[in-house]
């Protein structure tokens, strides 16, 4: 089913930017918003948090050795 919508240039730009950042199509972004109730604001904040976490990991500020060991020990068989 194809649906055509009249949206503002600003909204179209936000959708296109989200699509480019997430390697999805504009249709995928809109479909996700409609199917899962994820607003564009939510999707933008989600991608910003992911980008910040990746930068933190790249700086090796993500977790120290003790934190990593604690998580590994939590899931190791007894």
PyMOL Python script that loads the backbone (N, CA, C, O; Angstrom):
from pymol import cmd

cmd.read_pdbstr("""\
ATOM      1  N   UNK A   1       0.837  -1.172   0.000  1.00  0.00           N
ATOM      2  CA  UNK A   1       0.000   0.000   0.000  1.00  0.00           C
ATOM      3  C   UNK A   1       0.884   1.237   0.000  1.00  0.00           C
ATOM      4  O   UNK A   1       1.833   1.327   0.778  1.00  0.00           O
ATOM      5  N   UNK A   2       0.586   2.151  -0.834  1.00  0.00           N
ATOM      6  CA  UNK A   2       1.327   3.402  -0.903  1.00  0.00           C
ATOM      7  C   UNK A   2       0.446   4.526  -0.383  1.00  0.00           C
ATOM      8  O   UNK A   2      -0.713   4.654  -0.775  1.00  0.00           O
ATOM      9  N   UNK A   3       1.010   5.340   0.506  1.00  0.00           N
ATOM     10  CA  UNK A   3       0.301   6.480   1.067  1.00  0.00           C
ATOM     11  C   UNK A   3       1.142   7.715   0.797  1.00  0.00           C
ATOM     12  O   UNK A   3       2.357   7.700   0.998  1.00  0.00           O
ATOM     13  N   UNK A   4       0.509   8.769   0.349  1.00  0.00           N
ATOM     14  CA  UNK A   4       1.224  10.031   0.141  1.00  0.00           C
ATOM     15  C   UNK A   4       0.804  11.013   1.220  1.00  0.00           C
ATOM     16  O   UNK A   4      -0.379  11.145   1.534  1.00  0.00           O
ATOM     17  N   UNK A   5       1.785  11.697   1.781  1.00  0.00           N
ATOM     18  CA  UNK A   5       1.539  12.673   2.834  1.00  0.00           C
ATOM     19  C   UNK A   5       2.122  14.014   2.444  1.00  0.00           C
ATOM     20  O   UNK A   5       3.168  14.082   1.799  1.00  0.00           O
ATOM     21  N   UNK A   6       1.455  15.067   2.831  1.00  0.00           N
ATOM     22  CA  UNK A   6       2.004  16.410   2.668  1.00  0.00           C
ATOM     23  C   UNK A   6       2.658  16.785   3.998  1.00  0.00           C
ATOM     24  O   UNK A   6       1.976  16.916   5.015  1.00  0.00           O
ATOM     25  N   UNK A   7       3.975  16.957   3.988  1.00  0.00           N
ATOM     26  CA  UNK A   7       4.695  17.319   5.210  1.00  0.00           C
ATOM     27  C   UNK A   7       5.545  18.551   4.934  1.00  0.00           C
ATOM     28  O   UNK A   7       5.824  18.889   3.784  1.00  0.00           O
ATOM     29  N   UNK A   8       5.946  19.209   6.004  1.00  0.00           N
ATOM     30  CA  UNK A   8       6.760  20.411   5.856  1.00  0.00           C
ATOM     31  C   UNK A   8       8.169  20.046   5.397  1.00  0.00           C
ATOM     32  O   UNK A   8       8.610  18.907   5.543  1.00  0.00           O
ATOM     33  N   UNK A   9       8.850  21.018   4.851  1.00  0.00           N
ATOM     34  CA  UNK A   9      10.231  20.809   4.412  1.00  0.00           C
ATOM     35  C   UNK A   9      11.120  20.456   5.604  1.00  0.00           C
ATOM     36  O   UNK A   9      12.035  19.642   5.484  1.00  0.00           O
ATOM     37  N   UNK A  10      10.845  21.075   6.758  1.00  0.00           N
ATOM     38  CA  UNK A  10      11.630  20.793   7.963  1.00  0.00           C
ATOM     39  C   UNK A  10      11.457  19.339   8.397  1.00  0.00           C
ATOM     40  O   UNK A  10      12.433  18.668   8.734  1.00  0.00           O
ATOM     41  N   UNK A  11      10.226  18.859   8.389  1.00  0.00           N
ATOM     42  CA  UNK A  11       9.965  17.472   8.767  1.00  0.00           C
ATOM     43  C   UNK A  11      10.608  16.504   7.777  1.00  0.00           C
ATOM     44  O   UNK A  11      11.179  15.490   8.178  1.00  0.00           O
ATOM     45  N   UNK A  12      10.517  16.813   6.503  1.00  0.00           N
ATOM     46  CA  UNK A  12      11.149  15.967   5.480  1.00  0.00           C
ATOM     47  C   UNK A  12      12.660  15.926   5.680  1.00  0.00           C
ATOM     48  O   UNK A  12      13.282  14.876   5.521  1.00  0.00           O
ATOM     49  N   UNK A  13      13.248  17.065   6.027  1.00  0.00           N
ATOM     50  CA  UNK A  13      14.695  17.124   6.252  1.00  0.00           C
ATOM     51  C   UNK A  13      15.086  16.279   7.460  1.00  0.00           C
ATOM     52  O   UNK A  13      16.108  15.594   7.432  1.00  0.00           O
ATOM     53  N   UNK A  14      14.280  16.321   8.522  1.00  0.00           N
ATOM     54  CA  UNK A  14      14.565  15.511   9.713  1.00  0.00           C
ATOM     55  C   UNK A  14      14.480  14.027   9.391  1.00  0.00           C
ATOM     56  O   UNK A  14      15.321  13.243   9.830  1.00  0.00           O
ATOM     57  N   UNK A  15      13.467  13.641   8.627  1.00  0.00           N
ATOM     58  CA  UNK A  15      13.314  12.236   8.238  1.00  0.00           C
ATOM     59  C   UNK A  15      14.493  11.799   7.385  1.00  0.00           C
ATOM     60  O   UNK A  15      15.051  10.723   7.599  1.00  0.00           O
ATOM     61  N   UNK A  16      14.873  12.624   6.424  1.00  0.00           N
ATOM     62  CA  UNK A  16      16.009  12.294   5.558  1.00  0.00           C
ATOM     63  C   UNK A  16      17.305  12.184   6.355  1.00  0.00           C
ATOM     64  O   UNK A  16      18.122  11.299   6.099  1.00  0.00           O
ATOM     65  N   UNK A  17      17.495  13.085   7.323  1.00  0.00           N
ATOM     66  CA  UNK A  17      18.708  13.045   8.151  1.00  0.00           C
ATOM     67  C   UNK A  17      18.745  11.769   8.992  1.00  0.00           C
ATOM     68  O   UNK A  17      19.791  11.128   9.105  1.00  0.00           O
ATOM     69  N   UNK A  18      17.613  11.402   9.579  1.00  0.00           N
ATOM     70  CA  UNK A  18      17.551  10.156  10.348  1.00  0.00           C
ATOM     71  C   UNK A  18      17.829   8.955   9.460  1.00  0.00           C
ATOM     72  O   UNK A  18      18.552   8.038   9.852  1.00  0.00           O
ATOM     73  N   UNK A  19      17.261   8.963   8.278  1.00  0.00           N
ATOM     74  CA  UNK A  19      17.468   7.851   7.347  1.00  0.00           C
ATOM     75  C   UNK A  19      18.948   7.715   6.999  1.00  0.00           C
ATOM     76  O   UNK A  19      19.488   6.609   6.982  1.00  0.00           O
ATOM     77  N   UNK A  20      19.594   8.833   6.724  1.00  0.00           N
ATOM     78  CA  UNK A  20      21.010   8.802   6.356  1.00  0.00           C
ATOM     79  C   UNK A  20      21.870   8.312   7.520  1.00  0.00           C
ATOM     80  O   UNK A  20      22.790   7.519   7.321  1.00  0.00           O
ATOM     81  N   UNK A  21      21.575   8.783   8.739  1.00  0.00           N
ATOM     82  CA  UNK A  21      22.366   8.398   9.910  1.00  0.00           C
ATOM     83  C   UNK A  21      22.198   6.934  10.273  1.00  0.00           C
ATOM     84  O   UNK A  21      23.107   6.321  10.832  1.00  0.00           O
ATOM     85  N   UNK A  22      21.040   6.370   9.957  1.00  0.00           N
ATOM     86  CA  UNK A  22      20.760   4.998  10.379  1.00  0.00           C
ATOM     87  C   UNK A  22      20.801   3.991   9.240  1.00  0.00           C
ATOM     88  O   UNK A  22      20.469   2.820   9.429  1.00  0.00           O
ATOM     89  N   UNK A  23      21.206   4.442   8.059  1.00  0.00           N
ATOM     90  CA  UNK A  23      21.265   3.569   6.874  1.00  0.00           C
ATOM     91  C   UNK A  23      19.923   2.916   6.568  1.00  0.00           C
ATOM     92  O   UNK A  23      19.866   1.756   6.159  1.00  0.00           O
ATOM     93  N   UNK A  24      18.858   3.658   6.766  1.00  0.00           N
ATOM     94  CA  UNK A  24      17.507   3.214   6.450  1.00  0.00           C
ATOM     95  C   UNK A  24      16.919   4.160   5.413  1.00  0.00           C
ATOM     96  O   UNK A  24      17.471   5.227   5.147  1.00  0.00           O
ATOM     97  N   UNK A  25      15.813   3.764   4.841  1.00  0.00           N
ATOM     98  CA  UNK A  25      15.120   4.656   3.910  1.00  0.00           C
ATOM     99  C   UNK A  25      14.191   5.573   4.703  1.00  0.00           C
ATOM    100  O   UNK A  25      13.863   5.295   5.856  1.00  0.00           O
ATOM    101  N   UNK A  26      13.778   6.653   4.079  1.00  0.00           N
ATOM    102  CA  UNK A  26      12.809   7.545   4.715  1.00  0.00           C
ATOM    103  C   UNK A  26      11.528   6.776   5.026  1.00  0.00           C
ATOM    104  O   UNK A  26      10.904   6.999   6.063  1.00  0.00           O
ATOM    105  N   UNK A  27      11.140   5.879   4.137  1.00  0.00           N
ATOM    106  CA  UNK A  27       9.949   5.052   4.375  1.00  0.00           C
ATOM    107  C   UNK A  27      10.118   4.193   5.619  1.00  0.00           C
ATOM    108  O   UNK A  27       9.174   4.024   6.390  1.00  0.00           O
ATOM    109  N   UNK A  28      11.324   3.646   5.821  1.00  0.00           N
ATOM    110  CA  UNK A  28      11.589   2.833   7.015  1.00  0.00           C
ATOM    111  C   UNK A  28      11.422   3.663   8.289  1.00  0.00           C
ATOM    112  O   UNK A  28      10.867   3.184   9.278  1.00  0.00           O
ATOM    113  N   UNK A  29      11.901   4.902   8.260  1.00  0.00           N
ATOM    114  CA  UNK A  29      11.802   5.784   9.425  1.00  0.00           C
ATOM    115  C   UNK A  29      10.341   6.057   9.756  1.00  0.00           C
ATOM    116  O   UNK A  29       9.929   5.948  10.911  1.00  0.00           O
ATOM    117  N   UNK A  30       9.566   6.411   8.748  1.00  0.00           N
ATOM    118  CA  UNK A  30       8.147   6.711   8.962  1.00  0.00           C
ATOM    119  C   UNK A  30       7.395   5.451   9.386  1.00  0.00           C
ATOM    120  O   UNK A  30       6.552   5.508  10.281  1.00  0.00           O
ATOM    121  N   UNK A  31       7.689   4.328   8.762  1.00  0.00           N
ATOM    122  CA  UNK A  31       7.035   3.063   9.120  1.00  0.00           C
ATOM    123  C   UNK A  31       7.319   2.712  10.581  1.00  0.00           C
ATOM    124  O   UNK A  31       6.411   2.311  11.310  1.00  0.00           O
ATOM    125  N   UNK A  32       8.572   2.861  11.009  1.00  0.00           N
ATOM    126  CA  UNK A  32       8.929   2.571  12.393  1.00  0.00           C
ATOM    127  C   UNK A  32       8.154   3.477  13.348  1.00  0.00           C
ATOM    128  O   UNK A  32       7.669   3.030  14.387  1.00  0.00           O
ATOM    129  N   UNK A  33       8.046   4.742  12.987  1.00  0.00           N
ATOM    130  CA  UNK A  33       7.304   5.681  13.831  1.00  0.00           C
ATOM    131  C   UNK A  33       5.843   5.269  13.956  1.00  0.00           C
ATOM    132  O   UNK A  33       5.267   5.323  15.042  1.00  0.00           O
ATOM    133  N   UNK A  34       5.252   4.861  12.852  1.00  0.00           N
ATOM    134  CA  UNK A  34       3.838   4.481  12.869  1.00  0.00           C
ATOM    135  C   UNK A  34       3.607   3.130  13.540  1.00  0.00           C
ATOM    136  O   UNK A  34       2.666   2.979  14.320  1.00  0.00           O
ATOM    137  N   UNK A  35       4.451   2.154  13.245  1.00  0.00           N
ATOM    138  CA  UNK A  35       4.245   0.810  13.786  1.00  0.00           C
ATOM    139  C   UNK A  35       4.584   0.707  15.267  1.00  0.00           C
ATOM    140  O   UNK A  35       3.926  -0.023  16.007  1.00  0.00           O
ATOM    141  N   UNK A  36       5.602   1.432  15.698  1.00  0.00           N
ATOM    142  CA  UNK A  36       6.113   1.266  17.057  1.00  0.00           C
ATOM    143  C   UNK A  36       5.929   2.485  17.946  1.00  0.00           C
ATOM    144  O   UNK A  36       6.361   2.486  19.099  1.00  0.00           O
ATOM    145  N   UNK A  37       5.298   3.509  17.423  1.00  0.00           N
ATOM    146  CA  UNK A  37       5.060   4.709  18.218  1.00  0.00           C
ATOM    147  C   UNK A  37       6.324   5.466  18.566  1.00  0.00           C
ATOM    148  O   UNK A  37       6.388   6.143  19.593  1.00  0.00           O
ATOM    149  N   UNK A  38       7.332   5.352  17.712  1.00  0.00           N
ATOM    150  CA  UNK A  38       8.602   6.041  17.966  1.00  0.00           C
ATOM    151  C   UNK A  38       8.608   7.358  17.203  1.00  0.00           C
ATOM    152  O   UNK A  38       8.745   7.378  15.980  1.00  0.00           O
ATOM    153  N   UNK A  39       8.460   8.439  17.927  1.00  0.00           N
ATOM    154  CA  UNK A  39       8.438   9.752  17.291  1.00  0.00           C
ATOM    155  C   UNK A  39       9.801  10.073  16.689  1.00  0.00           C
ATOM    156  O   UNK A  39      10.803   9.430  17.003  1.00  0.00           O
ATOM    157  N   UNK A  40       9.819  11.070  15.829  1.00  0.00           N
ATOM    158  CA  UNK A  40      11.108  11.501  15.275  1.00  0.00           C
ATOM    159  C   UNK A  40      12.020  11.992  16.382  1.00  0.00           C
ATOM    160  O   UNK A  40      13.225  11.745  16.347  1.00  0.00           O
ATOM    161  N   UNK A  41      11.456  12.692  17.375  1.00  0.00           N
ATOM    162  CA  UNK A  41      12.265  13.142  18.512  1.00  0.00           C
ATOM    163  C   UNK A  41      12.911  11.955  19.215  1.00  0.00           C
ATOM    164  O   UNK A  41      14.097  11.995  19.541  1.00  0.00           O
ATOM    165  N   UNK A  42      12.131  10.891  19.451  1.00  0.00           N
ATOM    166  CA  UNK A  42      12.657   9.700  20.104  1.00  0.00           C
ATOM    167  C   UNK A  42      13.775   9.097  19.271  1.00  0.00           C
ATOM    168  O   UNK A  42      14.832   8.759  19.802  1.00  0.00           O
ATOM    169  N   UNK A  43      13.549   8.961  17.970  1.00  0.00           N
ATOM    170  CA  UNK A  43      14.550   8.360  17.094  1.00  0.00           C
ATOM    171  C   UNK A  43      15.821   9.209  17.046  1.00  0.00           C
ATOM    172  O   UNK A  43      16.927   8.670  17.039  1.00  0.00           O
ATOM    173  N   UNK A  44      15.666  10.535  17.013  1.00  0.00           N
ATOM    174  CA  UNK A  44      16.839  11.420  17.006  1.00  0.00           C
ATOM    175  C   UNK A  44      17.626  11.283  18.305  1.00  0.00           C
ATOM    176  O   UNK A  44      18.853  11.179  18.277  1.00  0.00           O
ATOM    177  N   UNK A  45      16.935  11.283  19.441  1.00  0.00           N
ATOM    178  CA  UNK A  45      17.621  11.135  20.737  1.00  0.00           C
ATOM    179  C   UNK A  45      18.311   9.781  20.844  1.00  0.00           C
ATOM    180  O   UNK A  45      19.421   9.687  21.369  1.00  0.00           O
ATOM    181  N   UNK A  46      17.655   8.729  20.345  1.00  0.00           N
ATOM    182  CA  UNK A  46      18.235   7.390  20.369  1.00  0.00           C
ATOM    183  C   UNK A  46      19.556   7.366  19.610  1.00  0.00           C
ATOM    184  O   UNK A  46      20.553   6.857  20.122  1.00  0.00           O
ATOM    185  N   UNK A  47      19.574   7.911  18.395  1.00  0.00           N
ATOM    186  CA  UNK A  47      20.801   7.923  17.599  1.00  0.00           C
ATOM    187  C   UNK A  47      21.875   8.794  18.237  1.00  0.00           C
ATOM    188  O   UNK A  47      23.060   8.472  18.154  1.00  0.00           O
ATOM    189  N   UNK A  48      21.474   9.902  18.877  1.00  0.00           N
ATOM    190  CA  UNK A  48      22.447  10.748  19.572  1.00  0.00           C
ATOM    191  C   UNK A  48      23.090   9.989  20.735  1.00  0.00           C
ATOM    192  O   UNK A  48      24.297  10.094  20.956  1.00  0.00           O
ATOM    193  N   UNK A  49      22.288   9.230  21.474  1.00  0.00           N
ATOM    194  CA  UNK A  49      22.829   8.446  22.592  1.00  0.00           C
ATOM    195  C   UNK A  49      23.772   7.356  22.096  1.00  0.00           C
ATOM    196  O   UNK A  49      24.808   7.105  22.711  1.00  0.00           O
ATOM    197  N   UNK A  50      23.424   6.718  21.003  1.00  0.00           N
ATOM    198  CA  UNK A  50      24.298   5.688  20.426  1.00  0.00           C
ATOM    199  C   UNK A  50      25.617   6.315  19.993  1.00  0.00           C
ATOM    200  O   UNK A  50      26.685   5.773  20.277  1.00  0.00           O
ATOM    201  N   UNK A  51      25.551   7.453  19.308  1.00  0.00           N
ATOM    202  CA  UNK A  51      26.769   8.126  18.849  1.00  0.00           C
ATOM    203  C   UNK A  51      27.644   8.520  20.038  1.00  0.00           C
ATOM    204  O   UNK A  51      28.865   8.370  19.984  1.00  0.00           O
ATOM    205  N   UNK A  52      27.034   9.019  21.104  1.00  0.00           N
ATOM    206  CA  UNK A  52      27.795   9.403  22.297  1.00  0.00           C
ATOM    207  C   UNK A  52      28.447   8.182  22.941  1.00  0.00           C
ATOM    208  O   UNK A  52      29.590   8.258  23.392  1.00  0.00           O
ATOM    209  N   UNK A  53      27.736   7.068  22.988  1.00  0.00           N
ATOM    210  CA  UNK A  53      28.296   5.846  23.572  1.00  0.00           C
ATOM    211  C   UNK A  53      29.453   5.313  22.738  1.00  0.00           C
ATOM    212  O   UNK A  53      30.441   4.830  23.290  1.00  0.00           O
ATOM    213  N   UNK A  54      29.343   5.395  21.427  1.00  0.00           N
ATOM    214  CA  UNK A  54      30.434   4.950  20.550  1.00  0.00           C
ATOM    215  C   UNK A  54      31.659   5.832  20.757  1.00  0.00           C
ATOM    216  O   UNK A  54      32.780   5.328  20.834  1.00  0.00           O
ATOM    217  N   UNK A  55      31.456   7.149  20.849  1.00  0.00           N
ATOM    218  CA  UNK A  55      32.580   8.062  21.097  1.00  0.00           C
ATOM    219  C   UNK A  55      33.237   7.747  22.441  1.00  0.00           C
ATOM    220  O   UNK A  55      34.462   7.749  22.558  1.00  0.00           O
ATOM    221  N   UNK A  56      32.417   7.480  23.443  1.00  0.00           N
ATOM    222  CA  UNK A  56      32.937   7.136  24.767  1.00  0.00           C
ATOM    223  C   UNK A  56      33.759   5.854  24.699  1.00  0.00           C
ATOM    224  O   UNK A  56      34.836   5.771  25.290  1.00  0.00           O
ATOM    225  N   UNK A  57      33.260   4.870  23.991  1.00  0.00           N
ATOM    226  CA  UNK A  57      33.990   3.607  23.842  1.00  0.00           C
ATOM    227  C   UNK A  57      35.287   3.819  23.070  1.00  0.00           C
ATOM    228  O   UNK A  57      36.314   3.232  23.412  1.00  0.00           O
ATOM    229  N   UNK A  58      35.250   4.645  22.039  1.00  0.00           N
ATOM    230  CA  UNK A  58      36.459   4.930  21.262  1.00  0.00           C
ATOM    231  C   UNK A  58      37.527   5.608  22.111  1.00  0.00           C
ATOM    232  O   UNK A  58      38.721   5.410  21.884  1.00  0.00           O
ATOM    233  N   UNK A  59      37.102   6.408  23.089  1.00  0.00           N
ATOM    234  CA  UNK A  59      38.051   7.076  23.998  1.00  0.00           C
ATOM    235  C   UNK A  59      38.486   6.137  25.124  1.00  0.00           C
ATOM    236  O   UNK A  59      39.276   6.507  25.993  1.00  0.00           O
ATOM    237  N   UNK A  60      37.954   4.915  25.087  1.00  0.00           N
ATOM    238  CA  UNK A  60      38.201   3.917  26.129  1.00  0.00           C
ATOM    239  C   UNK A  60      37.701   4.398  27.488  1.00  0.00           C
ATOM    240  O   UNK A  60      38.247   4.031  28.529  1.00  0.00           O
ATOM    241  N   UNK A  61      36.659   5.219  27.466  1.00  0.00           N
ATOM    242  CA  UNK A  61      36.049   5.711  28.696  1.00  0.00           C
ATOM    243  C   UNK A  61      34.751   4.966  28.982  1.00  0.00           C
ATOM    244  O   UNK A  61      33.984   5.353  29.863  1.00  0.00           O
ATOM    245  N   UNK A  62      34.517   3.912  28.242  1.00  0.00           N
ATOM    246  CA  UNK A  62      33.261   3.168  28.324  1.00  0.00           C
ATOM    247  C   UNK A  62      33.162   2.380  29.623  1.00  0.00           C
ATOM    248  O   UNK A  62      32.154   2.457  30.326  1.00  0.00           O
ATOM    249  N   UNK A  63      34.189   1.637  29.934  1.00  0.00           N
ATOM    250  CA  UNK A  63      34.218   0.842  31.166  1.00  0.00           C
ATOM    251  C   UNK A  63      35.671   0.540  31.493  1.00  0.00           C
ATOM    252  O   UNK A  63      36.490   0.318  30.602  1.00  0.00           O
ATOM    253  N   UNK A  64      35.979   0.535  32.794  1.00  0.00           N
ATOM    254  CA  UNK A  64      37.349   0.181  33.158  1.00  0.00           C
ATOM    255  C   UNK A  64      37.444  -1.337  33.320  1.00  0.00           C
ATOM    256  O   UNK A  64      36.441  -2.046  33.238  1.00  0.00           O
ATOM    257  N   UNK A  65      38.646  -1.812  33.547  1.00  0.00           N
ATOM    258  CA  UNK A  65      38.900  -3.250  33.618  1.00  0.00           C
ATOM    259  C   UNK A  65      38.064  -3.925  34.700  1.00  0.00           C
ATOM    260  O   UNK A  65      37.548  -5.022  34.489  1.00  0.00           O
ATOM    261  N   UNK A  66      37.928  -3.275  35.861  1.00  0.00           N
ATOM    262  CA  UNK A  66      37.125  -3.860  36.946  1.00  0.00           C
ATOM    263  C   UNK A  66      35.660  -4.005  36.545  1.00  0.00           C
ATOM    264  O   UNK A  66      35.031  -5.021  36.841  1.00  0.00           O
ATOM    265  N   UNK A  67      35.122  -2.999  35.879  1.00  0.00           N
ATOM    266  CA  UNK A  67      33.719  -3.072  35.457  1.00  0.00           C
ATOM    267  C   UNK A  67      33.504  -4.187  34.436  1.00  0.00           C
ATOM    268  O   UNK A  67      32.508  -4.907  34.491  1.00  0.00           O
ATOM    269  N   UNK A  68      34.432  -4.320  33.519  1.00  0.00           N
ATOM    270  CA  UNK A  68      34.330  -5.386  32.512  1.00  0.00           C
ATOM    271  C   UNK A  68      34.420  -6.748  33.183  1.00  0.00           C
ATOM    272  O   UNK A  68      33.642  -7.648  32.866  1.00  0.00           O
ATOM    273  N   UNK A  69      35.356  -6.906  34.100  1.00  0.00           N
ATOM    274  CA  UNK A  69      35.519  -8.178  34.810  1.00  0.00           C
ATOM    275  C   UNK A  69      34.267  -8.516  35.621  1.00  0.00           C
ATOM    276  O   UNK A  69      33.852  -9.674  35.669  1.00  0.00           O
ATOM    277  N   UNK A  70      33.669  -7.515  36.252  1.00  0.00           N
ATOM    278  CA  UNK A  70      32.445  -7.736  37.033  1.00  0.00           C
ATOM    279  C   UNK A  70      31.325  -8.263  36.139  1.00  0.00           C
ATOM    280  O   UNK A  70      30.620  -9.196  36.522  1.00  0.00           O
ATOM    281  N   UNK A  71      31.155  -7.684  34.968  1.00  0.00           N
ATOM    282  CA  UNK A  71      30.110  -8.136  34.043  1.00  0.00           C
ATOM    283  C   UNK A  71      30.419  -9.537  33.530  1.00  0.00           C
ATOM    284  O   UNK A  71      29.531 -10.388  33.466  1.00  0.00           O
ATOM    285  N   UNK A  72      31.678  -9.780  33.163  1.00  0.00           N
ATOM    286  CA  UNK A  72      32.050 -11.114  32.689  1.00  0.00           C
ATOM    287  C   UNK A  72      31.803 -12.171  33.759  1.00  0.00           C
ATOM    288  O   UNK A  72      31.287 -13.248  33.462  1.00  0.00           O
ATOM    289  N   UNK A  73      32.168 -11.868  34.998  1.00  0.00           N
ATOM    290  CA  UNK A  73      31.964 -12.820  36.089  1.00  0.00           C
ATOM    291  C   UNK A  73      30.485 -13.083  36.347  1.00  0.00           C
ATOM    292  O   UNK A  73      30.102 -14.185  36.742  1.00  0.00           O
ATOM    293  N   UNK A  74      29.676 -12.088  36.128  1.00  0.00           N
ATOM    294  CA  UNK A  74      28.234 -12.239  36.335  1.00  0.00           C
ATOM    295  C   UNK A  74      27.648 -13.310  35.415  1.00  0.00           C
ATOM    296  O   UNK A  74      26.710 -14.012  35.793  1.00  0.00           O
ATOM    297  N   UNK A  75      28.197 -13.432  34.217  1.00  0.00           N
ATOM    298  CA  UNK A  75      27.638 -14.349  33.226  1.00  0.00           C
ATOM    299  C   UNK A  75      28.471 -15.608  32.997  1.00  0.00           C
ATOM    300  O   UNK A  75      28.119 -16.440  32.161  1.00  0.00           O
ATOM    301  N   UNK A  76      29.563 -15.751  33.727  1.00  0.00           N
ATOM    302  CA  UNK A  76      30.367 -16.973  33.615  1.00  0.00           C
ATOM    303  C   UNK A  76      29.681 -18.101  34.362  1.00  0.00           C
ATOM    304  O   UNK A  76      29.087 -17.885  35.419  1.00  0.00           O
ATOM    305  N   UNK A  77      29.764 -19.314  33.808  1.00  0.00           N
ATOM    306  CA  UNK A  77      29.181 -20.450  34.537  1.00  0.00           C
ATOM    307  C   UNK A  77      29.918 -20.672  35.851  1.00  0.00           C
ATOM    308  O   UNK A  77      31.123 -20.437  35.948  1.00  0.00           O
ATOM    309  N   UNK A  78      29.194 -21.118  36.842  1.00  0.00           N
ATOM    310  CA  UNK A  78      29.785 -21.338  38.176  1.00  0.00           C
ATOM    311  C   UNK A  78      30.682 -22.550  38.191  1.00  0.00           C
ATOM    312  O   UNK A  78      31.257 -22.879  39.228  1.00  0.00           O
TER     313      UNK A  78
END
""", "prot")
cmd.dss("prot")
cmd.show_as("cartoon", "prot")
cmd.util.cbc("prot")
cmd.orient("prot")
